[in-house]
């Protein structure tokens, strides 16, 4: 299925300043997934058609987003970042260009 997925997210957050060039960003909000597949369920068997339409419905809907991000400036222009949210944990280094 050729599917376009659009996500609209609304978040509110607050940034806490920590010692030694560190920050903590706490946030929460909601998101809405909108799936569009113009050819879903066309030209296939009834069972396949129902499966394709059901998968589109499974992707769509409202959900909650929330988590914290930690930022630590290593040297000017280099920042270490850790994200912990409801579904993922990620870490990385950001470099200013």
C-alpha distance (Angstrom), angle and dihedral (degrees) to the residues before:
residue distance angle dihedral
X1 . . .
X2 3.80 . .
X3 3.80 99.5 .
X4 3.78 131.1 178.6
X5 3.80 114.1 -155.3
X6 3.79 121.2 -163.1
X7 3.78 122.6 -173.9
X8 3.80 125.1 -164.8
X9 3.81 114.9 -166.3
X10 3.80 130.5 -171.5
X11 3.81 115.7 -168.3
X12 3.77 135.1 176.0
X13 3.75 119.5 -163.3
X14 3.75 147.3 162.3
X15 3.81 129.5 -143.3
X16 3.80 118.8 -140.5
X17 3.79 117.4 -160.6
X18 3.80 112.0 -135.9
X19 3.81 129.3 -169.4
X20 3.81 123.4 -80.8
X21 3.84 100.7 27.7
X22 3.82 94.7 -52.2
X23 3.80 131.5 134.4
X24 3.80 135.4 -170.2
X25 3.82 118.6 -153.5
X26 3.81 115.7 -164.2
X27 3.80 117.5 -171.8
X28 3.78 144.1 168.3
X29 3.77 136.6 179.0
X30 3.78 148.0 119.9
X31 3.78 135.7 -82.4
X32 3.79 135.0 -160.4
X33 3.82 123.0 -152.5
X34 3.80 116.7 -154.5
X35 3.83 116.6 -169.4
X36 3.78 124.0 -166.1
X37 3.81 124.8 -172.9
X38 3.80 111.8 161.4
X39 3.83 94.4 -169.3
X40 3.82 98.4 43.9
X41 3.79 112.1 134.4
X42 3.81 96.2 5.8
X43 3.79 124.8 122.3
X44 3.81 96.0 6.5
X45 3.79 136.8 93.9
X46 3.81 120.5 -75.1
X47 3.81 92.9 -106.4
X48 3.81 92.1 50.1
X49 3.80 90.4 45.3
X50 3.82 92.1 53.5
X51 3.81 90.7 47.0
X52 3.81 92.8 52.1
X53 3.81 93.3 47.9
X54 3.83 91.5 46.0
X55 3.81 91.5 52.1
X56 3.80 89.7 53.1
X57 3.80 90.6 51.3
X58 3.82 90.9 48.6
X59 3.81 91.3 56.5
X60 3.80 95.2 47.0
X61 3.78 124.7 78.0
X62 3.76 148.5 71.0
X63 3.77 125.3 -59.9
X64 3.76 143.2 166.3
X65 3.78 127.0 -103.3
X66 3.78 124.7 -166.6
X67 3.74 141.7 143.7
X68 3.76 148.6 112.1
X69 3.78 133.9 -89.0
X70 3.79 124.9 -158.6
X71 3.81 120.8 -156.2
X72 3.82 124.4 -169.3
X73 3.80 121.7 -178.8
X74 3.79 107.8 -137.3
X75 3.81 99.8 -178.5
X76 3.82 129.6 -22.6
X77 3.80 106.5 -60.2
X78 3.83 96.0 12.9
X79 3.81 121.3 91.9
X80 3.81 130.8 177.9
X81 3.82 114.6 -143.7
X82 3.82 133.7 -169.0
X83 3.82 121.4 -173.8
X84 3.79 123.2 -166.1
X85 3.80 116.8 177.9
X86 3.80 138.4 152.7
X87 3.81 94.1 -75.1
X88 3.80 109.7 16.4
X89 3.77 145.6 42.2
X90 3.80 117.1 -158.2
X91 3.80 137.9 168.6
X92 3.75 132.9 -173.2
X93 3.76 149.8 137.8
X94 3.79 123.4 -100.0
X95 3.79 120.7 -153.1
X96 3.80 124.5 -164.2
X97 3.78 115.0 -132.0
